[in-house]
Amino acid sequence: MADRILLVEDDYALALGTEYALQAEGYEVVTAGRIEQAYEMQREGRPDLILLDVMLPDGNGYDFCRKIRQEGCQTPIIFLTAVGEEVNIVQGLECGADDYVTKPYRVKELLSRIAANLRRYRLTQRNVEPEGYHFGQHCFYPKEFRLYRNGELVDCTPNDLRLLGELIAHEGQVLERGQILERLFDAQESFVDDNTLSVYMKRLRGKLGEDAEYIETVRGVGYRFTRKETGHGK
């Protein structure tokens, strides 16, 4: 079955050209030109990936992204943003997006990022362990792809959980920044940089609160996750 992509773009010509390119690559594409329409399609159509424009007639993509993440949607989201809008890029990542592509984008680059994000998402869903991993007030369940604090579900984006899972999987080891980028964000294909990782790490630490102390910054090298106690259960 072909992967279904939800394209949220109000520029008719751009949407039409993008839709044609994606269909030629074998994807099923549904297109929305407004936030309200996109929200309905996301809930009913269950897309495998979302391409999301920033500015739309009835709202902005940031609010849409934040809303569906809060509702538990883990679908990969790639923002479509204008060239040079670095602030917008950071804002998109902070509200829960997985990646971004700048306009005008090359079809080859867009297809590469779509494939990379779908691949990472599926690997995350498959490569899991059944037990919960406890640290401080938190418990991470990779099989459920969820994080709990004192039994309450923590609102996290897919990349928050991927980053946490990677750190936990290498507990006690120093992971270089470049290693994390390659393992989680497919750096060569997604054209991410050090700033991207910094945004994700800052957001993850914010979600962990006091338990962010388990993530140690090794200056000039990378990060290390160290746990002081063990346990099981939610």
Contacts in CASP RR format, 6 or more apart in sequence:
PFRMAT RR
TARGET T0000
AUTHOR 0000-0000-0000
METHOD contacts of the structure
MODEL  1
MADRILLVEDDYALALGTEYALQAEGYEVVTAGRIEQAYEMQREGRPDLI
LLDVMLPDGNGYDFCRKIRQEGCQTPIIFLTAVGEEVNIVQGLECGADDY
VTKPYRVKELLSRIAANLRRYRLTQRNVEPEGYHFGQHCFYPKEFRLYRN
GELVDCTPNDLRLLGELIAHEGQVLERGQILERLFDAQESFVDDNTLSVY
MKRLRGKLGEDAEYIETVRGVGYRFTRKETGHGK
2 26 0 8 1.000
2 27 0 8 1.000
2 28 0 8 1.000
3 27 0 8 1.000
3 28 0 8 1.000
3 48 0 8 1.000
3 49 0 8 1.000
3 118 0 8 1.000
4 27 0 8 1.000
4 28 0 8 1.000
4 29 0 8 1.000
4 30 0 8 1.000
4 45 0 8 1.000
4 46 0 8 1.000
4 47 0 8 1.000
4 48 0 8 1.000
4 49 0 8 1.000
5 22 0 8 1.000
5 27 0 8 1.000
5 28 0 8 1.000
5 29 0 8 1.000
5 30 0 8 1.000
5 47 0 8 1.000
5 48 0 8 1.000
5 49 0 8 1.000
5 50 0 8 1.000
5 51 0 8 1.000
5 114 0 8 1.000
6 30 0 8 1.000
6 31 0 8 1.000
6 32 0 8 1.000
6 38 0 8 1.000
6 41 0 8 1.000
6 42 0 8 1.000
6 45 0 8 1.000
6 47 0 8 1.000
6 49 0 8 1.000
6 50 0 8 1.000
6 51 0 8 1.000
7 15 0 8 1.000
7 18 0 8 1.000
7 19 0 8 1.000
7 22 0 8 1.000
7 29 0 8 1.000
7 30 0 8 1.000
7 31 0 8 1.000
7 32 0 8 1.000
7 51 0 8 1.000
8 31 0 8 1.000
8 32 0 8 1.000
8 33 0 8 1.000
8 35 0 8 1.000
8 38 0 8 1.000
8 50 0 8 1.000
8 51 0 8 1.000
8 52 0 8 1.000
8 53 0 8 1.000
8 56 0 8 1.000
8 61 0 8 1.000
8 64 0 8 1.000
9 15 0 8 1.000
9 18 0 8 1.000
9 31 0 8 1.000
9 33 0 8 1.000
9 51 0 8 1.000
9 53 0 8 1.000
9 80 0 8 1.000
10 33 0 8 1.000
10 34 0 8 1.000
10 53 0 8 1.000
10 55 0 8 1.000
10 56 0 8 1.000
10 57 0 8 1.000
11 53 0 8 1.000
14 103 0 8 1.000
15 31 0 8 1.000
15 33 0 8 1.000
18 51 0 8 1.000
18 110 0 8 1.000
19 29 0 8 1.000
19 31 0 8 1.000
21 107 0 8 1.000
21 110 0 8 1.000
21 111 0 8 1.000
22 29 0 8 1.000
22 111 0 8 1.000
22 114 0 8 1.000
23 29 0 8 1.000
25 111 0 8 1.000
27 114 0 8 1.000
30 41 0 8 1.000
30 45 0 8 1.000
30 47 0 8 1.000
32 38 0 8 1.000
32 41 0 8 1.000
33 56 0 8 1.000
33 57 0 8 1.000
34 56 0 8 1.000
34 57 0 8 1.000
34 58 0 8 1.000
35 56 0 8 1.000
35 58 0 8 1.000
35 59 0 8 1.000
35 60 0 8 1.000
35 61 0 8 1.000
35 63 0 8 1.000
35 64 0 8 1.000
36 58 0 8 1.000
38 50 0 8 1.000
38 52 0 8 1.000
38 56 0 8 1.000
38 64 0 8 1.000
39 64 0 8 1.000
39 67 0 8 1.000
39 68 0 8 1.000
41 47 0 8 1.000
42 50 0 8 1.000
42 68 0 8 1.000
42 73 0 8 1.000
42 75 0 8 1.000
46 75 0 8 1.000
47 75 0 8 1.000
48 75 0 8 1.000
48 76 0 8 1.000
48 118 0 8 1.000
49 75 0 8 1.000
49 76 0 8 1.000
49 77 0 8 1.000
49 78 0 8 1.000
49 114 0 8 1.000
49 117 0 8 1.000
49 118 0 8 1.000
49 121 0 8 1.000
50 75 0 8 1.000
50 76 0 8 1.000
50 77 0 8 1.000
50 78 0 8 1.000
51 78 0 8 1.000
51 80 0 8 1.000
51 114 0 8 1.000
52 61 0 8 1.000
52 64 0 8 1.000
52 65 0 8 1.000
52 77 0 8 1.000
52 78 0 8 1.000
52 79 0 8 1.000
52 80 0 8 1.000
52 97 0 8 1.000
53 61 0 8 1.000
53 79 0 8 1.000
53 80 0 8 1.000
54 60 0 8 1.000
54 61 0 8 1.000
54 62 0 8 1.000
54 79 0 8 1.000
54 80 0 8 1.000
54 81 0 8 1.000
54 82 0 8 1.000
54 85 0 8 1.000
54 88 0 8 1.000
55 61 0 8 1.000
56 64 0 8 1.000
61 79 0 8 1.000
62 91 0 8 1.000
62 92 0 8 1.000
62 95 0 8 1.000
65 77 0 8 1.000
65 79 0 8 1.000
65 92 0 8 1.000
65 95 0 8 1.000
65 96 0 8 1.000
65 97 0 8 1.000
66 95 0 8 1.000
66 96 0 8 1.000
68 75 0 8 1.000
69 95 0 8 1.000
69 96 0 8 1.000
69 155 0 8 1.000
69 157 0 8 1.000
70 155 0 8 1.000
72 155 0 8 1.000
74 121 0 8 1.000
74 145 0 8 1.000
74 158 0 8 1.000
75 121 0 8 1.000
76 98 0 8 1.000
76 99 0 8 1.000
76 117 0 8 1.000
76 118 0 8 1.000
76 120 0 8 1.000
76 121 0 8 1.000
76 158 0 8 1.000
77 96 0 8 1.000
77 97 0 8 1.000
77 98 0 8 1.000
77 99 0 8 1.000
78 97 0 8 1.000
78 98 0 8 1.000
78 99 0 8 1.000
78 100 0 8 1.000
78 101 0 8 1.000
78 113 0 8 1.000
78 114 0 8 1.000
78 117 0 8 1.000
79 88 0 8 1.000
79 89 0 8 1.000
79 92 0 8 1.000
79 97 0 8 1.000
79 99 0 8 1.000
79 100 0 8 1.000
79 101 0 8 1.000
80 100 0 8 1.000
80 101 0 8 1.000
80 103 0 8 1.000
80 105 0 8 1.000
81 88 0 8 1.000
81 89 0 8 1.000
81 92 0 8 1.000
81 100 0 8 1.000
81 101 0 8 1.000
81 102 0 8 1.000
81 103 0 8 1.000
82 88 0 8 1.000
82 102 0 8 1.000
82 103 0 8 1.000
83 102 0 8 1.000
83 103 0 8 1.000
83 104 0 8 1.000
84 102 0 8 1.000
85 102 0 8 1.000
89 100 0 8 1.000
90 195 0 8 1.000
90 199 0 8 1.000
92 100 0 8 1.000
93 100 0 8 1.000
93 159 0 8 1.000
93 196 0 8 1.000
93 199 0 8 1.000
93 200 0 8 1.000
93 203 0 8 1.000
94 199 0 8 1.000
94 203 0 8 1.000
96 157 0 8 1.000
96 158 0 8 1.000
96 159 0 8 1.000
96 160 0 8 1.000
97 157 0 8 1.000
98 117 0 8 1.000
98 120 0 8 1.000
98 157 0 8 1.000
98 158 0 8 1.000
98 159 0 8 1.000
99 113 0 8 1.000
99 116 0 8 1.000
99 117 0 8 1.000
99 185 0 8 1.000
99 190 0 8 1.000
99 192 0 8 1.000
101 109 0 8 1.000
101 110 0 8 1.000
101 113 0 8 1.000
109 191 0 8 1.000
112 189 0 8 1.000
112 190 0 8 1.000
113 189 0 8 1.000
113 190 0 8 1.000
115 189 0 8 1.000
116 186 0 8 1.000
116 189 0 8 1.000
116 190 0 8 1.000
117 190 0 8 1.000
119 186 0 8 1.000
120 162 0 8 1.000
120 184 0 8 1.000
120 185 0 8 1.000
120 186 0 8 1.000
121 158 0 8 1.000
124 145 0 8 1.000
124 158 0 8 1.000
124 161 0 8 1.000
124 162 0 8 1.000
125 145 0 8 1.000
128 142 0 8 1.000
128 143 0 8 1.000
128 145 0 8 1.000
129 142 0 8 1.000
129 143 0 8 1.000
130 143 0 8 1.000
131 232 0 8 1.000
131 233 0 8 1.000
132 139 0 8 1.000
132 140 0 8 1.000
132 141 0 8 1.000
132 142 0 8 1.000
132 232 0 8 1.000
132 233 0 8 1.000
132 234 0 8 1.000
133 139 0 8 1.000
133 140 0 8 1.000
133 141 0 8 1.000
133 142 0 8 1.000
133 168 0 8 1.000
134 227 0 8 1.000
134 229 0 8 1.000
134 230 0 8 1.000
134 231 0 8 1.000
134 232 0 8 1.000
134 233 0 8 1.000
135 168 0 8 1.000
135 211 0 8 1.000
135 214 0 8 1.000
135 227 0 8 1.000
135 228 0 8 1.000
135 229 0 8 1.000
136 211 0 8 1.000
136 214 0 8 1.000
136 229 0 8 1.000
137 149 0 8 1.000
137 150 0 8 1.000
137 210 0 8 1.000
137 211 0 8 1.000
138 147 0 8 1.000
138 148 0 8 1.000
138 149 0 8 1.000
138 154 0 8 1.000
138 208 0 8 1.000
138 211 0 8 1.000
139 147 0 8 1.000
139 148 0 8 1.000
139 151 0 8 1.000
139 233 0 8 1.000
139 234 0 8 1.000
140 146 0 8 1.000
140 147 0 8 1.000
140 148 0 8 1.000
140 161 0 8 1.000
140 164 0 8 1.000
140 165 0 8 1.000
140 168 0 8 1.000
141 147 0 8 1.000
141 148 0 8 1.000
141 234 0 8 1.000
142 165 0 8 1.000
145 158 0 8 1.000
145 161 0 8 1.000
146 153 0 8 1.000
146 154 0 8 1.000
146 156 0 8 1.000
146 161 0 8 1.000
147 153 0 8 1.000
147 154 0 8 1.000
147 156 0 8 1.000
147 160 0 8 1.000
147 161 0 8 1.000
147 164 0 8 1.000
147 207 0 8 1.000
148 154 0 8 1.000
148 234 0 8 1.000
151 234 0 8 1.000
154 207 0 8 1.000
155 207 0 8 1.000
156 164 0 8 1.000
156 207 0 8 1.000
157 203 0 8 1.000
159 184 0 8 1.000
159 185 0 8 1.000
159 200 0 8 1.000
160 200 0 8 1.000
160 203 0 8 1.000
160 204 0 8 1.000
160 207 0 8 1.000
162 184 0 8 1.000
163 180 0 8 1.000
163 184 0 8 1.000
163 200 0 8 1.000
163 201 0 8 1.000
163 204 0 8 1.000
164 204 0 8 1.000
166 175 0 8 1.000
166 180 0 8 1.000
166 183 0 8 1.000
166 184 0 8 1.000
167 175 0 8 1.000
167 215 0 8 1.000
167 223 0 8 1.000
167 224 0 8 1.000
167 225 0 8 1.000
168 225 0 8 1.000
170 225 0 8 1.000
171 225 0 8 1.000
171 226 0 8 1.000
171 227 0 8 1.000
172 224 0 8 1.000
172 225 0 8 1.000
172 226 0 8 1.000
173 224 0 8 1.000
174 218 0 8 1.000
174 221 0 8 1.000
174 222 0 8 1.000
174 223 0 8 1.000
174 224 0 8 1.000
175 222 0 8 1.000
175 223 0 8 1.000
175 224 0 8 1.000
176 221 0 8 1.000
176 222 0 8 1.000
177 194 0 8 1.000
177 197 0 8 1.000
177 221 0 8 1.000
177 222 0 8 1.000
177 223 0 8 1.000
178 187 0 8 1.000
178 197 0 8 1.000
180 197 0 8 1.000
180 222 0 8 1.000
180 223 0 8 1.000
181 187 0 8 1.000
181 192 0 8 1.000
181 193 0 8 1.000
181 194 0 8 1.000
181 196 0 8 1.000
181 197 0 8 1.000
182 188 0 8 1.000
185 192 0 8 1.000
185 196 0 8 1.000
185 197 0 8 1.000
201 215 0 8 1.000
201 223 0 8 1.000
204 212 0 8 1.000
204 215 0 8 1.000
205 212 0 8 1.000
205 215 0 8 1.000
206 212 0 8 1.000
208 214 0 8 1.000
208 215 0 8 1.000
214 225 0 8 1.000
214 226 0 8 1.000
214 227 0 8 1.000
215 223 0 8 1.000
215 224 0 8 1.000
215 225 0 8 1.000
216 223 0 8 1.000
216 224 0 8 1.000
216 225 0 8 1.000
216 226 0 8 1.000
217 223 0 8 1.000
218 224 0 8 1.000
END
